[in-house]
Amino acid sequence: MWAPGRSPADTVCDSLASTIDLLPMIAALTNKPLPDDRSIDGVDISSLLFGGAKSPREEFLYFNNGGLLEGSLSEIGSC
């Protein structure tokens, strides 16, 4: 992610996040509410971009050609 003046250059973040988190993050950054007429699975990850905070996710569901995997980032990374 490129954010001059907001996120230091060459910063690496290995916290758990996904593209489903983009909508809640963009809504938070633009001070817009999320739709309340549907369920939103993503979470606001803006703190990962600017503060190096811990991911709000504890586990993650992941689907690939081998099937559905569930677990922590370290468990999924070892599959």
Backbone as JSON Lines, residues from 0, in Angstrom:
{"i":0,"aa":"M","n":[0.84,-1.16,0.0],"ca":[0.0,0.0,0.0],"c":[0.89,1.23,0.0]}
{"i":1,"aa":"W","n":[0.56,2.17,-0.8],"ca":[1.34,3.4,-0.92],"c":[0.55,4.53,-0.27]}
{"i":2,"aa":"A","n":[1.1,5.15,0.77],"ca":[0.42,6.24,1.46],"c":[1.47,7.21,1.99]}
{"i":3,"aa":"P","n":[2.06,8.03,1.11],"ca":[3.1,8.96,1.54],"c":[2.63,9.85,2.69]}
{"i":4,"aa":"G","n":[3.49,9.97,3.7],"ca":[3.18,10.79,4.85],"c":[2.28,10.13,5.88]}
{"i":5,"aa":"R","n":[1.74,8.96,5.55],"ca":[0.86,8.26,6.5],"c":[1.41,6.91,6.89]}
{"i":6,"aa":"S","n":[2.16,6.29,6.0],"ca":[2.72,4.97,6.27],"c":[4.18,5.0,5.82]}
{"i":7,"aa":"P","n":[5.1,4.67,6.72],"ca":[6.52,4.76,6.37],"c":[6.9,3.85,5.2]}
{"i":8,"aa":"A","n":[7.8,4.33,4.36],"ca":[8.28,3.53,3.22],"c":[8.93,2.25,3.71]}
{"i":9,"aa":"D","n":[8.85,1.21,2.91],"ca":[9.48,-0.09,3.17],"c":[8.96,-0.76,4.44]}
{"i":10,"aa":"T","n":[7.76,-0.4,4.88],"ca":[7.15,-1.05,6.03],"c":[6.56,-2.38,5.6]}
{"i":11,"aa":"V","n":[6.73,-3.4,6.43],"ca":[6.17,-4.72,6.16],"c":[5.17,-5.05,7.25]}
{"i":12,"aa":"C","n":[4.0,-5.51,6.84],"ca":[2.96,-5.92,7.78],"c":[2.59,-7.36,7.46]}
{"i":13,"aa":"D","n":[2.76,-8.26,8.42],"ca":[2.41,-9.65,8.18],"c":[1.16,-10.07,8.94]}
{"i":14,"aa":"S","n":[0.33,-9.09,9.27],"ca":[-0.93,-9.37,9.97],"c":[-1.97,-9.92,9.0]}
{"i":15,"aa":"L","n":[-2.9,-10.65,9.53],"ca":[-3.93,-11.31,8.75],"c":[-4.97,-10.3,8.27]}
{"i":16,"aa":"A","n":[-5.18,-10.24,6.96],"ca":[-6.18,-9.37,6.35],"c":[-6.56,-9.96,5.0]}
{"i":17,"aa":"S","n":[-7.65,-9.46,4.42],"ca":[-8.12,-9.99,3.14],"c":[-8.81,-8.88,2.35]}
{"i":18,"aa":"T","n":[-9.09,-9.16,1.1],"ca":[-9.79,-8.18,0.27],"c":[-11.2,-7.89,0.79]}
{"i":19,"aa":"I","n":[-11.81,-8.81,1.54],"ca":[-13.14,-8.54,2.1],"c":[-13.08,-7.42,3.14]}
{"i":20,"aa":"D","n":[-11.88,-7.08,3.58],"ca":[-11.7,-6.01,4.56],"c":[-11.57,-4.63,3.91]}
{"i":21,"aa":"L","n":[-11.5,-4.57,2.6],"ca":[-11.32,-3.27,1.93],"c":[-12.53,-2.36,2.09]}
{"i":22,"aa":"L","n":[-13.75,-2.88,1.95],"ca":[-14.94,-2.03,2.08],"c":[-15.03,-1.42,3.47]}
{"i":23,"aa":"P","n":[-14.94,-2.19,4.56],"ca":[-14.98,-1.56,5.88],"c":[-13.82,-0.58,6.12]}
{"i":24,"aa":"M","n":[-12.65,-0.89,5.59],"ca":[-11.51,0.01,5.76],"c":[-11.75,1.33,5.03]}
{"i":25,"aa":"I","n":[-12.18,1.27,3.78],"ca":[-12.43,2.49,3.0],"c":[-13.56,3.29,3.62]}
{"i":26,"aa":"A","n":[-14.6,2.62,4.12],"ca":[-15.7,3.34,4.79],"c":[-15.17,4.08,6.02]}
{"i":27,"aa":"A","n":[-14.32,3.42,6.8],"ca":[-13.76,4.06,7.99],"c":[-12.87,5.24,7.62]}
{"i":28,"aa":"L","n":[-12.04,5.08,6.6],"ca":[-11.12,6.15,6.2],"c":[-11.84,7.36,5.62]}
{"i":29,"aa":"T","n":[-13.03,7.13,5.05],"ca":[-13.79,8.23,4.44],"c":[-14.95,8.69,5.33]}
{"i":30,"aa":"N","n":[-14.99,8.15,6.55],"ca":[-16.06,8.5,7.51],"c":[-17.45,8.27,6.95]}
{"i":31,"aa":"K","n":[-17.62,7.16,6.24],"ca":[-18.92,6.78,5.69],"c":[-19.43,5.53,6.42]}
{"i":32,"aa":"P","n":[-20.73,5.44,6.65],"ca":[-21.26,4.26,7.32],"c":[-21.31,3.05,6.38]}
{"i":33,"aa":"L","n":[-21.19,1.88,6.95],"ca":[-21.39,0.65,6.18],"c":[-22.89,0.45,5.98]}
{"i":34,"aa":"P","n":[-23.28,-0.24,4.9],"ca":[-24.71,-0.51,4.71],"c":[-25.26,-1.31,5.89]}
{"i":35,"aa":"D","n":[-26.47,-0.97,6.33],"ca":[-27.05,-1.72,7.44],"c":[-28.14,-2.69,6.98]}
{"i":36,"aa":"D","n":[-28.32,-2.8,5.66],"ca":[-29.34,-3.71,5.14],"c":[-28.77,-5.07,4.73]}
{"i":37,"aa":"R","n":[-27.5,-5.32,5.07],"ca":[-26.85,-6.6,4.75],"c":[-25.71,-6.85,5.71]}
{"i":38,"aa":"S","n":[-25.29,-8.08,5.76],"ca":[-24.17,-8.46,6.63],"c":[-22.86,-8.2,5.9]}
{"i":39,"aa":"I","n":[-21.92,-7.56,6.58],"ca":[-20.59,-7.3,6.01],"c":[-19.59,-8.16,6.77]}
{"i":40,"aa":"D","n":[-18.91,-9.04,6.05],"ca":[-17.98,-9.97,6.69],"c":[-16.61,-9.35,6.98]}
{"i":41,"aa":"G","n":[-16.26,-8.3,6.29],"ca":[-14.95,-7.69,6.47],"c":[-14.87,-6.86,7.73]}
{"i":42,"aa":"V","n":[-13.65,-6.51,8.1],"ca":[-13.4,-5.67,9.28],"c":[-12.5,-4.5,8.87]}
{"i":43,"aa":"D","n":[-12.56,-3.44,9.64],"ca":[-11.73,-2.26,9.37],"c":[-10.27,-2.58,9.73]}
{"i":44,"aa":"I","n":[-9.39,-2.56,8.74],"ca":[-7.97,-2.86,8.95],"c":[-7.1,-1.61,8.81]}
{"i":45,"aa":"S","n":[-7.71,-0.42,8.88],"ca":[-6.93,0.8,8.69],"c":[-5.83,0.95,9.74]}
{"i":46,"aa":"S","n":[-6.03,0.41,10.93],"ca":[-4.99,0.5,11.95],"c":[-3.72,-0.26,11.55]}
{"i":47,"aa":"L","n":[-3.87,-1.26,10.71],"ca":[-2.69,-2.0,10.22],"c":[-1.85,-1.12,9.3]}
{"i":48,"aa":"L","n":[-2.49,-0.22,8.59],"ca":[-1.78,0.63,7.64],"c":[-1.0,1.75,8.31]}
{"i":49,"aa":"F","n":[-1.54,2.27,9.39],"ca":[-0.98,3.49,9.95],"c":[-0.33,3.33,11.32]}
{"i":50,"aa":"G","n":[-0.63,2.26,12.02],"ca":[-0.09,2.15,13.36],"c":[0.62,0.85,13.66]}
{"i":51,"aa":"G","n":[0.57,-0.07,12.73],"ca":[1.2,-1.35,12.98],"c":[0.5,-2.14,14.06]}
{"i":52,"aa":"A","n":[-0.78,-1.87,14.28],"ca":[-1.54,-2.57,15.31],"c":[-1.76,-4.03,14.91]}
{"i":53,"aa":"K","n":[-2.18,-4.8,15.88],"ca":[-2.49,-6.21,15.65],"c":[-3.76,-6.33,14.81]}
{"i":54,"aa":"S","n":[-3.83,-7.35,13.99],"ca":[-5.01,-7.59,13.17],"c":[-6.23,-7.84,14.05]}
{"i":55,"aa":"P","n":[-7.39,-7.32,13.65],"ca":[-8.6,-7.62,14.4],"c":[-9.08,-9.06,14.21]}
{"i":56,"aa":"R","n":[-8.45,-9.78,13.3],"ca":[-8.83,-11.18,13.04],"c":[-8.0,-12.14,13.88]}
{"i":57,"aa":"E","n":[-8.66,-13.12,14.45],"ca":[-7.98,-14.18,15.19],"c":[-7.83,-15.43,14.33]}
{"i":58,"aa":"E","n":[-8.79,-15.67,13.44],"ca":[-8.73,-16.8,12.53],"c":[-9.38,-16.42,11.21]}
{"i":59,"aa":"F","n":[-9.26,-17.31,10.25],"ca":[-9.7,-16.98,8.9],"c":[-10.14,-18.25,8.19]}
{"i":60,"aa":"L","n":[-11.2,-18.16,7.4],"ca":[-11.62,-19.26,6.53],"c":[-11.0,-19.03,5.16]}
{"i":61,"aa":"Y","n":[-10.43,-20.07,4.61],"ca":[-9.72,-19.96,3.34],"c":[-10.13,-21.12,2.45]}
{"i":62,"aa":"F","n":[-10.47,-20.85,1.21],"ca":[-10.87,-21.89,0.28],"c":[-9.89,-21.91,-0.88]}
{"i":63,"aa":"N","n":[-9.39,-23.11,-1.19],"ca":[-8.59,-23.28,-2.4],"c":[-9.06,-24.56,-3.08]}
{"i":64,"aa":"N","n":[-8.38,-25.02,-4.1],"ca":[-8.8,-26.21,-4.83],"c":[-8.84,-27.46,-3.97]}
{"i":65,"aa":"G","n":[-8.1,-27.46,-2.87],"ca":[-8.08,-28.61,-1.98],"c":[-9.23,-28.63,-0.99]}
{"i":66,"aa":"G","n":[-10.0,-27.56,-0.9],"ca":[-11.13,-27.52,0.02],"c":[-11.06,-26.33,0.95]}
{"i":67,"aa":"L","n":[-11.88,-26.38,1.96],"ca":[-11.99,-25.29,2.92],"c":[-11.04,-25.52,4.08]}
{"i":68,"aa":"L","n":[-10.26,-24.5,4.39],"ca":[-9.34,-24.56,5.53],"c":[-9.8,-23.54,6.56]}
{"i":69,"aa":"E","n":[-9.66,-23.87,7.82],"ca":[-10.01,-22.94,8.88],"c":[-8.93,-22.98,9.93]}
{"i":70,"aa":"G","n":[-8.53,-21.82,10.41],"ca":[-7.54,-21.79,11.47],"c":[-6.8,-20.48,11.53]}
{"i":71,"aa":"S","n":[-5.77,-20.47,12.34],"ca":[-4.97,-19.25,12.48],"c":[-4.06,-19.12,11.27]}
{"i":72,"aa":"L","n":[-3.44,-17.97,11.13],"ca":[-2.55,-17.71,10.01],"c":[-1.41,-18.73,9.96]}
{"i":73,"aa":"S","n":[-0.86,-19.07,11.12],"ca":[0.25,-20.03,11.13],"c":[-0.21,-21.42,10.71]}
{"i":74,"aa":"E","n":[-1.45,-21.8,11.08],"ca":[-1.96,-23.11,10.67],"c":[-2.24,-23.15,9.18]}
{"i":75,"aa":"I","n":[-2.82,-22.08,8.64],"ca":[-3.11,-22.04,7.21],"c":[-1.83,-21.99,6.4]}
{"i":76,"aa":"G","n":[-0.85,-21.22,6.88],"ca":[0.41,-21.1,6.17],"c":[1.18,-22.39,6.07]}
{"i":77,"aa":"S","n":[0.9,-23.35,6.93],"ca":[1.62,-24.61,6.9],"c":[0.97,-25.66,6.01]}
{"i":78,"aa":"C","n":[-0.18,-25.32,5.42],"ca":[-0.9,-26.31,4.59],"c":[-0.33,-26.37,3.19]}
